[in-house]
Amino acid sequence: MGASRDLLADGTGQFNGSMPAKDDHLPCSVASTEAYFRAAAAMLAVPPSCEPDISGALLERHYGLTGSIVPLSSEVERTVAVNLADGRRLILKTSMRPEAVDSFDFQTAALSELQGASGFIAPEVLRTSNGGLMFDQDGVCGYLQTRIDGIPLHQATPTPDLLFRTGYALARLDLALEPVSVAAAHRPILWQLGCWPHLIELEQYLPPGLTADCVRIAMADYVEFVEPQISNVAWQVVHNDPSPFNMMVTGQEMGFIDFGDGCWSPRIQDLAIGASHVVRDPTLPLGGAEHLIAGYASVTPLSALEAKLLVGLMRARQSALLLVNYWRSHLFPADAQYIKKNVARAERGLAILKPLGVAAGESAVLAAVSLSRP
C-alpha cells in the first residue's frame, strides 16, 4: 500500500507523549511531532467497523430504553438513530475500539458544556442509568444524545443571509466551547493542524493535474507562512469539522452535530473550516465565503493576525481534506463515495482561492468582516 505502510511503520498506533496544560500553546508542538501524526494516521487506516450491531441491547442495558433502531452512515464509530415510542428521536454512538473511549469522553464533555448556551443548537447528552455521560463496559463504550431536527447545510440554498447566520452561530458555538477543559481534547487526531505538514507524503494518492498542484502550493504556503505564526492567535477547544454535513438548518438557530474531530486548536480554525466549505463562486474574491466570515466576525472580531492567516488556513484545510480522503478512499474503495463526500467541494474551493496571495487574501478578509447582515 505504499505510503500507507510507511504511515504505520511503528505498528503501534499509540501515542504516549505527555500532554501540556490547557492554557499554553505547547499542544501545537506536540501535535506536530512524528509520533502524534503516526498515531493519528493509524486510527484512520483501520477498516470501517464490522462489529455486530448490539445497539438495542446496549440501549436497554445502559438507559432502560427500547425503540426502533436505524443504522446511519459513519466512518469510525457505529451510529444509529433511535425512535422511542413516546416520539423522542435520539442518536446512539458506540464502539469497541480502545481509542473511542477518549473520543467519546471528549464529545460528551463538550456537549454537556454547551447545554443552556444560546445562538445555536447542539445535541443534549442523556445520562446513563448510573448517571454517567457515557458508558464503558465489557469492551464497548458509547453515549446517547438527542437528535436535531432540520436539514444539513449542503441541502439548503446558500443564500447570503443563511451564510451570515451560519457564521454567527459558529462564533457563538466557539464562545460556548472556550471554557471546555478535558484531557481528551489532546488525543491524536489527523485533522489537528499540527499534522498538516506531514500529510504531503500522501500526495501520491491525488489525481494528477490542477488539484495536486493546488495542494502542493497551499501546503508549502502553510508551512512557510502560517505555521510559524499560528501559536500567536487564540487557542481553545473547537468543533474542528463544521462542514455542510455537520451544520443543520432548523426552524430556529443553526445546529451543530458530530463533535468527533473536536480538539485543542486555534479558535479561528472553526471559521477557516466552515468558510472553506462554502467557496463556490469564482466571481467573488473569497468565493462566496464572505458572508459566513462576516457573520462570525459580528460576534468575535478577528485579530489582525487572524485576518492575515485566514485564507492560508482555508486553503490548507481544503488540501488536508483532499490528501486524507483520497488516501482513505484508496485504502477502503468500497466506502469511497461516503469518504469523498466533501472532495468535489474542496477541489472547487481550492482552485478558486489559488490566486490569492497573502496581501490579497488579507484584504479580502478585511473587506468581508466589514459586511453587514444581508
SULGI-V195462 format. One record per residue. N is the residue number from 1. SS is DSSP state (@ for helix, = for strand, . for the rest). OMEGA is omega in whole degrees, -180 to 180 (999 if undefined). D_LAST is the distance of its C-alpha to the last C-alpha in whole Angstrom. Layout:
# SULGI-V195462
N,SS,OMEGA,D_LAST / N,SS,OMEGA,D_LAST
This chain:
# SULGI-V195462
1,.,174,50 / 2,.,-175,50 / 3,@,-179,47 / 4,@,175,47 / 5,@,179,50 / 6,@,-180,50 / 7,@,-175,47 / 8,.,-173,49 / 9,.,-178,52 / 10,.,173,53 / 11,.,-175,53 / 12,.,-175,52 / 13,.,-176,48 / 14,.,177,48 / 15,.,-175,47 / 16,.,180,49 / 17,.,176,47 / 18,.,-175,47 / 19,.,-180,44 / 20,.,178,43 / 21,.,-175,42 / 22,.,-169,38 / 23,.,172,37 / 24,.,-174,38 / 25,.,-178,37 / 26,@,178,40 / 27,@,176,38 / 28,@,180,37 / 29,@,180,40 / 30,@,-178,42 / 31,@,178,39 / 32,.,-176,40 / 33,.,178,44 / 34,@,-178,45 / 35,@,179,46 / 36,@,-179,43 / 37,@,-179,42 / 38,@,180,45 / 39,@,-180,44 / 40,@,180,41 / 41,@,-179,42 / 42,@,-179,45 / 43,@,-180,42 / 44,@,176,40 / 45,.,177,43 / 46,.,-180,45 / 47,.,176,45 / 48,.,-174,43 / 49,.,172,44 / 50,.,-178,47 / 51,.,176,48 / 52,.,-179,49 / 53,.,178,47 / 54,.,-176,48 / 55,@,-179,45 / 56,@,180,47 / 57,@,179,49 / 58,@,179,47 / 59,@,-180,45 / 60,@,-177,48 / 61,@,-172,50 / 62,@,-177,47 / 63,@,-179,45 / 64,.,-177,48 / 65,.,173,45 / 66,.,179,46 / 67,=,178,44 / 68,=,-174,43 / 69,=,179,41 / 70,=,179,39 / 71,=,176,39 / 72,=,179,36 / 73,.,180,35 / 74,.,-176,35 / 75,.,-172,37 / 76,.,-179,39 / 77,.,172,39 / 78,=,-179,40 / 79,=,179,37 / 80,=,171,38 / 81,=,-180,36 / 82,=,177,38 / 83,=,-179,38 / 84,=,-179,40 / 85,.,-179,42 / 86,.,176,41 / 87,.,180,37 / 88,.,179,36 / 89,=,-173,34 / 90,=,175,35 / 91,=,176,35 / 92,=,177,38 / 93,=,-179,38 / 94,=,177,42 / 95,=,173,44 / 96,.,180,47 / 97,.,-179,46 / 98,.,-177,47 / 99,.,-179,44 / 100,@,180,42 / 101,@,179,43 / 102,@,-180,41 / 103,@,-179,38 / 104,@,175,38 / 105,@,178,39 / 106,@,-175,36 / 107,@,-178,34 / 108,@,177,35 / 109,@,-180,35 / 110,@,-178,32 / 111,@,179,31 / 112,@,179,33 / 113,@,-175,31 / 114,@,-178,28 / 115,.,-179,29 / 116,.,178,28 / 117,.,-178,25 / 118,.,178,22 / 119,.,179,18 / 120,.,177,19 / 121,=,175,22 / 122,=,178,25 / 123,.,175,28 / 124,.,179,31 / 125,=,177,35 / 126,=,-180,38 / 127,.,175,41 / 128,.,178,44 / 129,.,178,47 / 130,.,177,48 / 131,.,-178,45 / 132,.,176,44 / 133,.,179,40 / 134,.,175,42 / 135,=,178,45 / 136,=,-173,47 / 137,=,176,51 / 138,.,176,53 / 139,.,179,51 / 140,=,176,48 / 141,=,180,45 / 142,=,176,42 / 143,=,-176,39 / 144,=,-179,38 / 145,=,174,34 / 146,=,180,32 / 147,.,-180,30 / 148,.,176,26 / 149,.,-179,25 / 150,.,177,22 / 151,=,178,22 / 152,=,-175,21 / 153,@,-178,18 / 154,@,178,20 / 155,@,-179,21 / 156,.,175,17 / 157,.,-174,15 / 158,.,179,13 / 159,.,176,9 / 160,@,-180,6 / 161,@,179,5 / 162,@,179,9 / 163,@,176,10 / 164,@,179,8 / 165,@,179,10 / 166,@,178,13 / 167,@,177,13 / 168,@,-179,13 / 169,@,180,15 / 170,@,177,17 / 171,@,177,18 / 172,@,176,19 / 173,@,-179,21 / 174,@,176,23 / 175,@,-179,23 / 176,@,180,25 / 177,@,-173,27 / 178,.,-179,28 / 179,.,-175,31 / 180,.,178,33 / 181,.,-180,36 / 182,.,-177,38 / 183,@,-178,40 / 184,@,176,39 / 185,@,-179,36 / 186,@,179,38 / 187,.,-180,40 / 188,.,178,40 / 189,.,-177,37 / 190,.,179,36 / 191,.,174,32 / 192,.,-170,33 / 193,@,174,32 / 194,@,180,36 / 195,@,-168,37 / 196,@,180,35 / 197,@,180,38 / 198,@,-172,40 / 199,@,-175,38 / 200,@,177,39 / 201,@,178,43 / 202,@,-174,41 / 203,@,179,40 / 204,@,-179,43 / 205,@,179,41 / 206,.,173,38 / 207,.,-179,38 / 208,.,177,40 / 209,.,-173,38 / 210,@,-177,34 / 211,@,-179,33 / 212,@,179,36 / 213,@,180,36 / 214,@,-180,32 / 215,@,-180,33 / 216,@,-180,36 / 217,@,-178,34 / 218,@,-179,31 / 219,@,176,34 / 220,@,178,36 / 221,@,179,33 / 222,@,-178,32 / 223,@,-176,36 / 224,@,-170,36 / 225,@,-173,33 / 226,@,-174,31 / 227,@,-180,34 / 228,@,-176,36 / 229,@,-169,33 / 230,@,180,31 / 231,@,-177,34 / 232,@,174,32 / 233,.,-178,29 / 234,.,178,28 / 235,=,177,30 / 236,=,171,30 / 237,=,180,30 / 238,=,177,27 / 239,.,174,26 / 240,.,175,27 / 241,.,177,25 / 242,.,179,22 / 243,.,178,22 / 244,.,174,20 / 245,.,-176,24 / 246,.,176,24 / 247,=,-171,20 / 248,=,174,20 / 249,=,-178,17 / 250,.,177,19 / 251,.,179,19 / 252,.,178,18 / 253,.,172,17 / 254,.,178,17 / 255,=,180,20 / 256,=,180,22 / 257,.,174,26 / 258,.,180,29 / 259,.,-173,29 / 260,.,178,32 / 261,.,-179,31 / 262,.,-176,30 / 263,=,174,32 / 264,=,-169,33 / 265,=,170,30 / 266,=,-180,28 / 267,.,-177,25 / 268,@,180,23 / 269,@,178,24 / 270,@,177,22 / 271,@,180,19 / 272,@,-179,21 / 273,@,-180,22 / 274,@,-180,19 / 275,@,-177,17 / 276,@,-177,20 / 277,.,-176,20 / 278,.,175,17 / 279,.,-173,18 / 280,.,-175,18 / 281,.,-176,17 / 282,.,180,20 / 283,.,-180,18 / 284,.,-177,16 / 285,.,-180,18 / 286,.,173,17 / 287,.,-178,17 / 288,.,178,13 / 289,.,-175,13 / 290,@,-175,11 / 291,@,175,8 / 292,@,178,11 / 293,@,179,13 / 294,@,179,10 / 295,@,179,10 / 296,@,-177,14 / 297,@,177,14 / 298,.,177,13 / 299,.,-178,16 / 300,.,-180,18 / 301,.,-180,18 / 302,.,172,20 / 303,.,179,23 / 304,@,180,24 / 305,@,178,26 / 306,@,178,24 / 307,@,-179,21 / 308,@,-175,24 / 309,@,-169,25 / 310,@,-177,22 / 311,@,176,22 / 312,@,176,26 / 313,@,179,26 / 314,@,-179,23 / 315,@,179,26 / 316,@,179,29 / 317,@,176,27 / 318,@,-180,27 / 319,@,178,30 / 320,@,179,32 / 321,@,-179,30 / 322,@,-179,32 / 323,@,-177,35 / 324,@,-174,36 / 325,@,173,35 / 326,@,177,37 / 327,@,-177,40 / 328,@,176,39 / 329,@,175,39 / 330,@,180,42 / 331,@,-173,44 / 332,.,-175,43 / 333,@,180,43 / 334,@,-179,43 / 335,@,-173,39 / 336,@,-177,38 / 337,@,179,35 / 338,@,-178,34 / 339,@,-174,34 / 340,.,-174,32 / 341,.,180,29 / 342,.,-172,27 / 343,@,-178,29 / 344,@,179,28 / 345,@,-180,24 / 346,@,178,25 / 347,@,-180,28 / 348,@,-179,25 / 349,@,-180,23 / 350,@,178,26 / 351,@,180,27 / 352,@,-177,23 / 353,@,-175,23 / 354,.,-176,27 / 355,.,-174,27 / 356,.,170,25 / 357,.,-177,28 / 358,@,-177,27 / 359,@,180,26 / 360,@,178,24 / 361,@,178,22 / 362,@,179,22 / 363,@,180,20 / 364,@,178,18 / 365,@,180,17 / 366,@,175,17 / 367,@,-179,15 / 368,@,-175,12 / 369,@,180,13 / 370,.,-179,12 / 371,.,175,8 / 372,.,-179,6 / 373,.,-179,4 / 374,.,999,0
